[in-house]
């Protein structure tokens, strides 16, 4: 069982990309905007919609202001780092990012992928590590060959690399998300230091929490306003170690923080998660072993 000590992507870290921030014109103090006009503020990497006519001279606040500028969301380039998996970064054929890290990064995970493959290059300018994930690999087939031929080739939507080399401050990580002839998409890219907290035991539990609205009329007819459900995963993890405090420290850093949990690297198992740790009681069974009962609420 792996937890990421998350490493946040900032302007300093994101050193290159094939994407630009051209979602809308940059906000200009001398321009008068009508209601519905969109602008970006590159400083915040966000898109805003004017809430009023004759909107002049008021710069959008980072979190938006419903009375003047409504926050629409992150720009396409930065949507992959906004903590909303449903807000996807998209581009024809290829999405490419280069990160220059200033702390230990040994893992990188992807969520909301629509792609054929992901390539990773890690280098310090002298030594290079190359990694590839084939998201159309036959390893990810669920069912029979007949189902594969008649139902289309399934695509992996979550993938985690947990063995990245780290060459010290200044290590460069290049990510290429490939979909030749189509639109490459990714919901979130998360970097971090891999922390192994133990062995996942059998029978993890996956639950779905609905946020849809159900209304019933006077004749008993039901209508549903569908919303995306939340995924809640419960896992028991065994650690053969007497150092309970070390485990506590890792979980303390994860509490109330959006980060990555990898129960197994097999994508088809559905246990590569991006979410928040809701609870993590630790049971000390014997002097040199303990168990954790993790409850993780995945982000939408």
C-alpha positions as CSV (number, residue, x, y, z in Angstrom):
1,X,0.0,0.0,0.0
2,X,1.5,3.3,-1.1
3,X,0.7,6.9,-0.1
4,X,2.2,9.9,-1.8
5,X,3.7,12.7,0.2
6,X,2.4,15.2,-2.3
7,X,4.6,17.6,-4.2
8,X,2.6,20.6,-5.4
9,X,3.1,21.9,-9.0
10,X,3.7,25.6,-9.1
11,X,4.9,28.1,-11.8
12,X,8.4,27.4,-10.7
13,X,8.0,23.7,-11.0
14,X,6.1,23.6,-14.3
15,X,9.0,24.7,-16.6
16,X,7.6,23.8,-20.1
17,X,4.6,22.5,-21.9
18,X,3.2,22.3,-25.4
19,X,0.0,23.9,-24.1
20,X,-0.6,27.7,-23.8
21,X,-3.2,29.7,-21.9
22,X,-5.4,30.9,-24.7
23,X,-8.8,29.9,-23.3
24,X,-9.9,33.6,-23.4
25,X,-8.3,37.0,-23.6
26,X,-6.2,38.2,-20.7
27,X,-8.1,40.6,-18.4
28,X,-7.4,44.2,-19.3
29,X,-8.0,47.2,-17.0
30,X,-8.9,49.4,-19.9
31,X,-11.5,47.1,-21.5
32,X,-15.2,47.2,-20.7
33,X,-16.8,43.8,-20.5
34,X,-20.4,42.7,-21.0
35,X,-22.2,40.1,-19.0
36,X,-21.0,36.7,-20.2
37,X,-17.6,37.8,-21.5
38,X,-14.8,35.5,-20.5
39,X,-11.3,36.5,-19.5
40,X,-8.2,34.7,-18.0
41,X,-5.9,36.0,-15.3
42,X,-2.6,34.2,-16.1
43,X,-1.3,35.0,-12.6
44,X,-4.0,32.7,-11.2
45,X,-4.3,30.3,-14.2
46,X,-8.0,30.7,-14.1
47,X,-10.9,31.7,-16.4
48,X,-13.6,34.1,-15.2
49,X,-17.0,35.1,-16.6
50,X,-18.3,38.7,-16.2
51,X,-21.5,38.7,-14.1
52,X,-22.5,42.3,-15.2
53,X,-22.6,44.6,-18.1
54,X,-20.3,47.7,-18.2
55,X,-17.7,45.8,-16.2
56,X,-14.7,48.1,-16.2
57,X,-11.5,48.3,-14.1
58,X,-12.3,45.6,-11.6
59,X,-9.8,42.8,-11.7
60,X,-11.1,39.3,-10.9
61,X,-10.3,37.9,-7.5
62,X,-8.5,34.6,-7.4
63,X,-11.6,32.8,-6.0
64,X,-14.0,34.9,-8.1
65,X,-16.7,37.3,-6.9
66,X,-20.3,36.3,-7.8
67,X,-21.3,40.0,-8.0
68,X,-18.7,40.9,-10.6
69,X,-16.6,38.0,-11.9
70,X,-17.7,34.4,-11.6
71,X,-14.9,31.8,-11.5
72,X,-15.4,29.3,-14.3
73,X,-12.4,27.1,-13.5
74,X,-8.7,26.5,-14.3
75,X,-7.3,27.2,-17.7
76,X,-6.9,24.2,-19.9
77,X,-3.1,24.1,-19.3
78,X,-3.6,24.1,-15.5
79,X,-6.8,22.0,-15.2
80,X,-4.6,19.0,-14.6
81,X,-3.5,20.4,-11.3
82,X,-6.7,22.0,-9.9
83,X,-7.8,19.0,-7.7
84,X,-10.9,18.4,-9.8
85,X,-10.7,15.2,-11.9
86,X,-13.8,16.0,-13.9
87,X,-12.1,19.2,-15.2
88,X,-9.8,17.8,-17.9
89,X,-6.9,19.2,-19.7
90,X,-7.3,18.4,-23.4
91,X,-5.2,18.7,-26.6
92,X,-5.1,17.1,-30.0
93,X,-2.7,14.1,-30.2
94,X,-0.3,15.0,-27.3
95,X,-0.2,16.7,-23.9
96,X,3.3,17.4,-22.7
97,X,4.6,18.8,-19.5
98,X,8.1,19.3,-18.1
99,X,8.6,19.6,-14.3
100,X,11.8,20.7,-12.6
101,X,11.5,19.4,-9.0
102,X,13.1,20.9,-5.9
103,X,12.3,18.0,-3.5
104,X,12.0,14.2,-3.6
105,X,9.6,13.0,-6.2
106,X,9.5,9.2,-6.8
107,X,5.9,8.8,-7.9
108,X,3.6,10.3,-10.4
109,X,-0.1,9.4,-10.9
110,X,-2.7,10.2,-13.6
111,X,-6.5,10.3,-13.3
112,X,-9.2,10.8,-15.8
113,X,-7.0,9.7,-18.7
114,X,-8.2,9.4,-22.3
115,X,-5.0,8.3,-24.1
116,X,-3.2,5.4,-25.7
117,X,0.0,5.7,-23.7
118,X,2.0,7.8,-21.2
119,X,5.7,8.3,-21.5
120,X,7.9,9.5,-18.7
121,X,11.5,10.7,-18.9
122,X,13.5,11.5,-15.7
123,X,16.9,13.1,-16.0
124,X,19.5,15.3,-14.3
125,X,21.2,16.0,-17.7
126,X,23.6,13.1,-17.2
127,X,21.6,10.0,-16.2
128,X,18.2,9.3,-17.8
129,X,15.3,7.0,-16.8
130,X,12.6,6.2,-19.4
131,X,9.2,4.7,-18.4
132,X,6.2,3.9,-20.6
133,X,2.6,2.8,-19.8
134,X,0.6,1.2,-22.7
135,X,-3.0,2.2,-21.7
136,X,-4.4,-0.2,-24.3
137,X,-2.3,-3.1,-23.1
138,X,-4.0,-6.5,-23.1
139,X,-3.1,-6.8,-19.4
140,X,-6.1,-4.5,-18.7
141,X,-8.7,-6.6,-20.4
142,X,-11.7,-7.4,-18.2
143,X,-13.4,-10.5,-19.4
144,X,-12.9,-12.6,-22.5
145,X,-11.3,-12.1,-25.9
146,X,-14.8,-12.2,-27.3
147,X,-15.8,-9.3,-25.1
148,X,-12.7,-7.4,-26.2
149,X,-13.4,-7.9,-29.9
150,X,-17.1,-7.1,-29.7
151,X,-17.1,-4.4,-27.1
152,X,-14.1,-2.4,-28.1
153,X,-10.7,-2.1,-26.5
154,X,-10.9,-0.7,-23.0
155,X,-8.7,2.3,-21.9
156,X,-7.1,2.7,-18.5
157,X,-8.2,5.9,-16.9
158,X,-5.9,5.8,-13.8
159,X,-2.3,4.9,-13.8
160,X,0.6,5.3,-11.3
161,X,4.3,5.2,-11.7
162,X,5.8,4.5,-8.3
163,X,9.5,3.9,-9.2
164,X,10.7,7.3,-10.5
165,X,14.4,8.0,-10.0
166,X,15.3,11.1,-8.1
167,X,18.7,12.7,-8.9
168,X,18.5,15.6,-6.4
169,X,17.2,19.2,-6.7
170,X,16.8,20.1,-10.3
171,X,15.7,16.7,-11.5
172,X,13.6,17.1,-14.7
173,X,10.5,15.0,-15.3
174,X,9.0,15.1,-18.8
175,X,5.4,13.7,-19.2
176,X,3.9,12.8,-22.6
177,X,0.3,11.8,-22.8
178,X,-0.3,10.4,-26.3
179,X,-3.4,9.8,-28.4
180,X,-2.4,10.0,-32.1
181,X,-5.3,11.0,-34.3
182,X,-7.6,11.9,-31.3
183,X,-7.9,14.2,-28.3
184,X,-5.6,13.4,-25.4
185,X,-7.2,14.1,-22.0
186,X,-6.1,14.0,-18.4
187,X,-8.1,15.0,-15.3
188,X,-5.3,15.2,-12.7
189,X,-1.5,14.7,-12.6
190,X,-0.2,14.3,-9.1
191,X,3.5,14.1,-8.1
192,X,4.9,13.0,-4.8
193,X,7.4,11.0,-2.7
194,X,6.3,7.3,-2.5
195,X,5.7,6.1,1.0
196,X,5.1,2.3,1.5
197,X,2.9,1.9,4.6
198,X,2.4,-1.9,4.4
199,X,0.6,-4.7,2.7
200,X,-3.0,-4.5,1.5
201,X,-5.1,-7.2,3.0
202,X,-7.9,-9.0,1.2
203,X,-11.4,-7.7,0.7
204,X,-11.1,-4.0,0.3
205,X,-14.5,-2.3,0.1
206,X,-15.6,0.2,-2.6
207,X,-18.8,2.2,-2.0
208,X,-20.5,4.9,-4.0
209,X,-22.2,7.9,-2.5
210,X,-24.8,9.6,-4.7
211,X,-25.3,13.3,-4.8
212,X,-28.1,13.2,-7.3
213,X,-31.4,14.9,-6.5
214,X,-34.6,12.9,-6.5
215,X,-37.9,14.6,-6.7
216,X,-41.4,13.1,-6.6
217,X,-44.5,14.7,-8.0
218,X,-48.1,14.3,-6.7
219,X,-48.7,11.2,-8.8
220,X,-45.6,9.4,-7.4
221,X,-43.5,9.9,-10.6
222,X,-39.8,10.3,-9.8
223,X,-37.3,12.4,-11.7
224,X,-33.6,12.4,-11.1
225,X,-31.1,15.3,-11.5
226,X,-28.0,13.3,-12.0
227,X,-24.7,14.3,-10.4
228,X,-21.4,12.6,-10.3
229,X,-21.1,10.1,-7.4
230,X,-18.4,10.0,-4.8
231,X,-16.2,6.9,-4.4
232,X,-15.5,5.8,-0.9
233,X,-12.8,3.0,-0.5
234,X,-12.1,1.2,2.8
235,X,-8.9,-0.9,3.0
236,X,-7.1,-2.7,5.8
237,X,-3.3,-2.5,5.6
238,X,-0.8,-4.7,7.6
239,X,2.6,-3.4,8.6
240,X,5.2,-5.7,10.1
241,X,7.0,-3.1,12.1
242,X,7.1,-1.8,15.7
243,X,7.5,1.8,14.5
244,X,3.9,2.9,14.8
245,X,4.9,6.5,15.1
246,X,6.5,6.5,11.6
247,X,3.2,5.2,10.2
248,X,1.3,7.9,12.2
249,X,3.5,10.6,10.7
250,X,2.7,9.6,7.1
251,X,-1.0,9.4,7.8
252,X,-1.0,12.7,9.7
253,X,0.5,14.4,6.6
254,X,-2.2,12.7,4.4
255,X,-5.2,13.8,6.6
256,X,-7.2,16.6,5.1
257,X,-4.9,16.7,2.1
258,X,-5.7,15.6,-1.5
259,X,-3.1,13.0,-2.4
260,X,-2.6,9.6,-4.0
261,X,-3.3,6.1,-2.6
262,X,-2.2,3.0,-4.4
263,X,-3.7,-0.2,-3.0
264,X,-2.3,-2.1,-6.1
265,X,-0.7,-0.9,-9.3
266,X,-3.1,-3.0,-11.3
267,X,-5.3,-0.3,-12.8
268,X,-8.2,-2.6,-13.4
269,X,-8.6,-3.3,-9.6
270,X,-9.8,0.3,-9.1
271,X,-7.5,0.9,-6.2
272,X,-5.4,3.8,-7.6
273,X,-7.1,6.7,-5.8
274,X,-6.9,10.4,-5.7
275,X,-8.7,11.7,-2.6
276,X,-8.7,12.6,1.0
277,X,-8.1,10.3,4.0
278,X,-11.3,10.5,6.2
279,X,-10.1,8.1,8.9
280,X,-7.2,5.8,9.7
281,X,-7.4,4.0,13.0
282,X,-4.3,1.9,13.9
283,X,-4.6,-1.3,15.8
284,X,-1.4,-2.5,17.5
285,X,-1.8,-6.3,17.6
286,X,1.6,-7.4,18.8
287,X,4.8,-5.6,19.6
288,X,6.3,-5.7,16.1
289,X,3.2,-5.4,13.9
290,X,0.1,-3.1,13.4
291,X,-2.9,-2.7,11.2
292,X,-4.5,0.4,9.7
293,X,-8.1,0.7,8.6
294,X,-8.1,3.4,5.9
295,X,-11.2,5.2,4.6
296,X,-10.5,7.3,1.5
297,X,-13.0,9.6,-0.2
298,X,-12.0,10.0,-3.9
299,X,-12.3,13.4,-5.6
300,X,-14.8,13.9,-8.4
